Each structure stands twice: as structure tokens, then as C-alpha cells.
Amino acid sequence: MPGTSLAIRNTTLVTQDAERRVVEGDLYMEDERIVSVGGKAPEADRELDGTGQVVLPGLVNLHTHVPMGLLRGYGDDMLLEPWLQERIWPAEAKLTPESMRAGADLGHLEMILNGVTSYLDMYFMESGPIADSCRAAGLRGWCGEGMVDVGQTPDGEANRKLKEIEDSIKATAGDPLITHCPSPHGTYTCNRETYEASARIATEYGVPMHTHCSETRTEVYDVLENQGARPVEVLKQTGALSANAVLAHCGWVTKGEVQDIARAGAAVAHCPVSNLKLATGGVCPVPELHDAGALVGLGSDGAASNNTTDLFESMKFAALVQKQHRWDATVLPAQRVLDMATRDGADALKRPDLGRIEEGATADLCMVDFRRPQLVPRHDAVSDLVYAVSGRDVSATVVHGRVLMAEGRVETLDVDAVVDAARAAAAGLTA
């Protein structure tokens, strides 16, 4: 809140600054900015006790579908195509503004509990129920309006939602929490005209162009057969492969496409848990993307294909899947994975003031309770954050200097009301 100060006392600060310092002491914030890191903080309007706890930058979920928690566990252990065609799409066809708001509230509640402070979404009704819910929860959301052309928009005609998206971007210009952006679903479901227009909007307004890319082998070869080019090449041809692009998944990209992504300055959202659960077969080439200089953040994907939005779990899976796949335990060490979930995700969203704890940075952070038995002893805080912590260990979440949760109690949402509304909405979708 404007004109207020916040201090966290007697804690361990995993700063994620340029030197990746781990600092003991206090953290002091005024309004939405971090003023001092370590040492003894002055008195503040509100103080949190960080004894035995670790404070780190708030996590950045670079790819999700917030309301899909309503479909958690609905269609598990199915192949991707039947899962979509028999469960997800029929349920989504029943969505109303009311059920969308219930799902968004549930998703935002879960992210607060798990220490996620920023997220990049792709779904529907983003300018209404989802943005309204995000603002009420106090989270920082990039609301990507999903677009599908197949069966809806004739070839040669851009998606009709683009005007709505552009109007929403203008309407929320300067909003500290809400940013709208175009999210064409994928090159196999959207026309080239939609990608061309999305790229123009992203460049003109400095917002992400958020899309699925090369998630499955079937997708890649269907696009190649129908359009004469693989998905990454289609993005290049339409101008959509740019520094504003955030490409979700990229499990089936070639070495040449890795170089194309890096040269364009595009970012990749790696979603290891969802990819494993849906058995997409490919493994995102994170080490090669890093070597090429590309930004790679972490995403949970939707809770319907992951079952949670716990980004701590995604960190652990991101590290383990690469080690197993490469037969190399040294690949993608803990510090590099923590970077992906914090500063790299923030940089992908063009927000270098997020994802690190340093003077002048925006005060988005979370606190993890290391007094819990599964986190004792603490030899290496960074390693434990990646390999031992789960979202259930988060005790506090702060966004823009505002406490959203402290001592495990959410302060911006009525937990019981959110859960009851979500249960009722889910029953209606799956009846």
C-alpha cells in the first residue's frame, strides 16, 4: 500500500542478485520498493518474523492456464488427444463468467499459497473474470487472451479477439499488476494472420506474445505437412519469433531452432511436470538453450495437466529430468534452476526489477519456513529450495510491497468461500 513500510526481521535472504548472495539479517521495504538488504532494518509499519526462515524473490510462473484448477484430476492417465477431446474441451464449452471467476480465484489462491507472485496466463475471458480476480488477490498477472482460429475464423482473416486484446492493453496501461497480451494458442490452431497481428501488437505495446510451440511430435509434423514449415519457422515467417515472444514447451525443437529462438531474443517457458504427465515424449533442450543465450523460465501449465501450480515442484522436476535424460548429475544445477523460476522468468517478461532481492527492486517475494522437519538440517539453502521445498512450506507471500499471506494465512481472499465456489463450479462443468 502507498505510504507504508514493511520489514522482515532476522532471516536468511537468498537474494538472486548478480552475485547470487545469501545474506543474513533484515529486509526493509517502503511502498513497493526494496530499500535495504541485510543488516538491521529501521522500524516499519508492519514487521514479519523471519526467524528460521528463508526469503527469496517471488516465483514467476511463465506459462499457466489459471482457471483450470476446476478440472484438476478430471481425465488423469489419458493420452493427450482423448484427454482434450473427451474431457477438457467439452467441459470448457460450459464455462460461464461465474465459473471462470471461481476457477480464477482458486488458481490465484493456490499461487499465493505456493509463493508465486507473477504469472503469464493463457485462457479465455481474461479481460473480465480473470483480471478482476487477479487484482482482488493482489497478484501480478500477464493476462494472455487465448485465440483459436480452426473452425472459427476463415483462412486469411485474423482472429476477432485481437481488437478486444488491444483495447484491454490500452485500458490497463500503467496498471502495476495487470498486463494484457495476445496469446494465439499454437501454429496448428491459429492462422498466420493472427500471428502477424499478434506480433504487431506485442511490438507496439511492449507486451508478450504468448503461444504454445512444438509441444508434441504430432503438432510439429502436422504443421510441417499443412504449412510446409515447422512451428518455429512459421513463427519466423510471420514475425512472431521476436524478443516479445514467450514459447511454451519447446520439447520438439531442433538444434537449428534453438539457435533461431536465441537469435530472436525469444524466451521459452519449460513445463516439465505437465510434459511428463501428458507423455509428450520430447524433453525441452534447456542446456542447449542456455548455451545459445536464450532465456528459459519455468511454467506449471494448467492444473488440469499438472494437478498443481507448485513451482517448487516444477523446479525439482526441471533439474531431475535433464539429469536423467543426459546421464549427467551435474547438468542444470540447483542455482541455475532457481534462476529460471525467478530472475529469468522476470527477464522474459521484460521486468528486470522482479526476480531478485536488491535495493531498488520491486518488493515481490516469498518466505519459506525451514523449521519444518523435512528441511532440517540446512546445509545449502539454494539446493534445498530446489530439491526439498514444496509449495506447502511457504509461509508468506508479498507482491508490490503488500502482504498477501503471512504465517500461512491468506489475507486477500476468503479461503473457505473460494473453495466452496470452486467445488460448485467444477461440479457444473463435469456433470
N, C-alpha and C positions, 0 to 999 in steps of 0.2 A: 504494500500500500504506500502511496506517496507520503513523504514526510515521516517515515518510520525507519527504525533501525532494528537489526537482528544480530545476535551474537550466538555462536556455538562454542561452548567452553570445554577446554581440557580434552581434546580429541586428537585423532590421527587424521591428517589431511593427505589423501592421495591426489595430488594437485593436477596431474596430467598437463602440466605446463611444458615449456620447451625442453626443460631438463628432466622432466618426469620426477620431480622431487616428491618425497614423502616427508611431511613436516608435522612436528608435534606442537600443540598449542591451541590457540583460539582462532576462530574465523569471524570476521566482522563485516557486516553489510549495511549500507544505507540506501533506502529506497530499493532500486532493483540492481544495484551495483556492489561488487565486492570491493571493499576498501582496504582491508589488511588481512594477511595470511600468516598465521603463526604468531608467537609471542603472546602478549596479554592484550586482549581487546578492551576498549572502553565500555562503560555501561551502555546498555541498549534498551529499547522499548520492550523487546522480547528476547529472552535467552533460553537456549536449549542446552541440556547437559549432554555432552558427548563422551563422557567417561566410558572407557572400554569399547568405544565405537569407532568406526571409520567413515569419514566423509569423503565423497568423491563427486565429480561432476554428474549431473543428471544424465541418465542414459537417453540415447537418441534412437528411436525405432524407425528405421529408414524405409520400411515397407510393411504396411498392415492394412487391414480392412476392419475398422473399429467395431461396427455393429455385429460382426459375425460370431461373437460370443454366444448369440442366441442359438446358433447351430452347433455349438460345441458338443462333440460326441454323437452327432446325428449323421451317420453314414461312415463310421470308422471302419478300417480294414477293407476298403473297397478300392478298386482301380480308379485312376483319375477320371477317365471319361464317364463311366457309370456313376461315379460319385457326383460329378457335376450335373449330368443329365437326369438322374433319377432322384437325387436328394436336394442339391443346392439350388439349382435353377428353379425347380417347382416351388420350393419354399420362398425364395427371393421374390417370385412373382406375386406373393401375397403381402409383401411389405407395404405398410402404410406409414405416414409421418409419425403416428403414435408409436408403432412398433419399432421404427427406426430410432426414435428418441430413446426408447427403453434399451435398445441394443447399444446405442452410443453411450448412454450413461453407464451401462455395465462395463463396456470396454474402457472408458475413462477411469472408472473406479479401479479396475484391475491394474491399469498402468500406474496410477498413483500408489497403490499398494506395492507395486514392483519396482518403484524408483525410476520409472520412465517419465521424463519431463517434456520431451519433444517427440513428435511423430509425423511421418509423412503417410497420408492415407490415400486410399483409392476405393471409392464406393459411390453410392447414389444419394441424392438429397443432401449433398454436402453443405450447400449454402443455407439450408434450413435447420433441420433437427441436429445434424452432426456438429455444425459450427456453434449452434446455440448451446449444445451440451458441453462442448469443449470449453467455451467461455465460462459456463457455470462451474465446471470442475476446476478451472484455473490452470489448465494445461496449455502447452504451446503446440498448436496444430497447423500443419500444412494440409489443407482440405482439398484433395485432388478429386474432382468430379469425374467419375468413370464414364467412358464412352465406348459404345459398341455399335458398329455400323452394319454388320452382317444381319440380313433380314430386316433392317430398319431404314437404312439410308442407301439410295441408289449409288452405284459407282459413279465417280466424278463429282459427287456432292459431299461437302464437308459436314460433319455432324452438327445437328441443330443446337446442341448444347453449348457450342463454343461461344455464342453471344451471351448466354447466361453466365458462363465462366468469366468472360471478360468483364461483364458488369459487376460480378461479385468481387473480382480483383480490385476494380476501381472503388467499390463501396467500402472495402476494408483497408484501403491504403493507409498506412500509418498505425494500424491496429497492432499493439505489441504482441498479441497472442495468436491471431488468426491470419493466415495467408491462404488465399485460394489459388489453384493452379489446374492446368489441363492434365487429364490422366487417360489418354487413349489406352484401351485395355491391352492390345497387342497387335502385331502386324498381321496376324491371322484373323483378326476380328474387326479391324478398322481400315478404312480406305486411306490411300496415300494423301488425299486432300485433307483428311482430318489431321494427319501428322504434319503436313505443311503448315496448316493453320495453327496447330498447337505449338509448333516451333516458333512461329512468328510471335504468338502471344507470350511465350516464355522469354524470348529475347527482348521484346518491347517492354515488358513489365518486370523483368528480372526475377521470375518465379521458376520453380522446377517444371520440367516436362517429364511426368512420371509414367512409366509404362512397364509392362511385362516384356521380357526379352529372352528368347532361347531357353525357356524353362524346361521343355521336353524335346526329345528327338523327333517325335511326331510333329510337333509345331514347326521345327526347323525345316523338315523335309516337305511338309505341306506348303509352307511359304515358298520354298525353293521351286516346287512344282508349279504352283499357281502364279507366282510373280517373277520367276526367273532369277531370284536372288534370295539369299538367306536373310534372316531378320536384321542383323546388324547392317548389312548392305542396304536394305530397304530404308532403314533409319538414315543412313548416309545420303542416299539419293533424295530423300525428302527434306533434308536439312535438319532433321530431328536429332541427329547424333551431334550434340554440342555440349558446351560447358554447363548448360542448364539441365541436361538430361540425367535422370536417375533411372537406371535399368535394373529391374527386379529379376533376380535369379541368375541368369547367365551361366547355367550349368552345362550348356551345349555350345560353347563358343570355341573357335579355333585360335591357334597362336596368332595368326594374322589379325583376327578380330580383336584379340586382346590389345594388340598394337593400335588398331583403329580407335578403340574405346579410349585408350590413354592419350593418343594424339588429339582427340577431340576435346579432351578435358572432361569427359562424362564420368559419372560415378556409378558404381554397382552396389546394389543392396543384396547382400548374401543372406539367404534364409535357410540355414542348414536343417533345422528341425522339420519344417514343412516339406522340404525336398526329400528328406529321408522317409518321412511318414507316407508321402504320396508315391514313393518309389519312382522318382523321375529319372533315376539312372545316372545322370551326369553329376559331376562334382564341380562346383564353381572353382576355376583355377586361381584362387586367391594369391598364392605366391607369385605366379606369373604376372598377375595384375599389379601387384605391389612392385615387382621388379621393373615393370614398364612405366611406373609412376602414376598409375590410376588410383583414384580414391575408392576404397571399398568400405562401406558401412554394414551394419547388421540390421536385419529385419526379422520380425517374428512371423510375418504373413498373418492371415486371419486365424482366429481361434478355432475355426471350423477345420482347418487343415494342420493345426499345430496343437490345439487344445488349451494352450495358454498364450499369453503375451509376455511371458517371463523372459526378459532379455539376458538375464544372468544364465539361464539355461541355454539360450542361443549362443552365448559366448563359449560355454564349455563344449557344446557340440561343434561349433566352428573350429575350435582347436583340434578336437579329437578326430573329426572326420578327415582333416588334412593329414594328420599324423598316420592314421590307419591307411589312407589311400596312398601315401607316399612311402610307407615303411620307414618313417623317419620321425623319431620323437622330438627332434629339435625344430621341426617345421612349425611355423606360426606360434611362437611362444606367447606366454600369458600377457606380457606387456603390449605386444602387437595387437592381440585380440581386444584388450581393454581400450586401446586407441580406436579400434574400429567402432566400438559401441559408444564412444564419447566424442573425441575431437574430430575423428574422420567423418562420422555421420554429420556433425555440425558443419564441417567444411563443405561436405557435399550439398548442404542446404544454404551455402554461402553465408554462414553465420560463425565467423571465427571468434566471436565474443562468447560463444557457448562451447560446452565440452571440455572446459578447463577451469581450474580454480586459480585465479591470479588477479592482481589488482587491476581494476577497471573492467573485468569480465562481468557479464550478466549473471546474476545470482540464481542459477538453476543448478540444484544439487540434490543428492540423496544421502542418507546416513544408514549404515549397516551395523547391526548390533553384533559385535564379535564376542560378546559374553556368552553366547549360546554354545552348548557343548560341542556341536559339530564344527565349530570354528575355533576350538581350543586345541593345542596352542597356536599362536600366530607367529610363524616364522617369517612369512613373506606376505604382506597384505595384498599385493597385486596378484600373486599366484592364487591366494585364497579367494579373491573376488571372482576369478575366472573359473576355478576348479571346484570350489567348495560352497560358495554362497548360492542361495536361491532367492527368488523374489520375496519369499516369506520371511527372510531375515532383515528386510528393510524396515527401519523404524521411523524415518522421517523423509518427507519429500518437500522441496521448496522450488517454486517457479516464479521467476521475476521478482525475487525477494519476498514472496508471500508463502507462508507455511500452509501447505495443503494437507499434510499429515504430520503429526508429532506423537511420539511414544506409541506408534501403531494405530492411532485414532485419526480417521479421516475427518477433516474439518470443513470441507467444501460441499460434500454430498451426504445425503441421508442414506446410509448403507442399507438399512432394512427396506426402505422404500424402493431403492434401486433394484435390490434383489427380488422383491415381490413383483415389481413391474416387469422385470426381465423374464421371470418364470411364466407370467401370464402371456406375454408377447410370444415367447418361444412355443408355448402350447398351441397358440393360434396358427403359427407358421407351419407346424409339423403335424397338425391334426389330420 
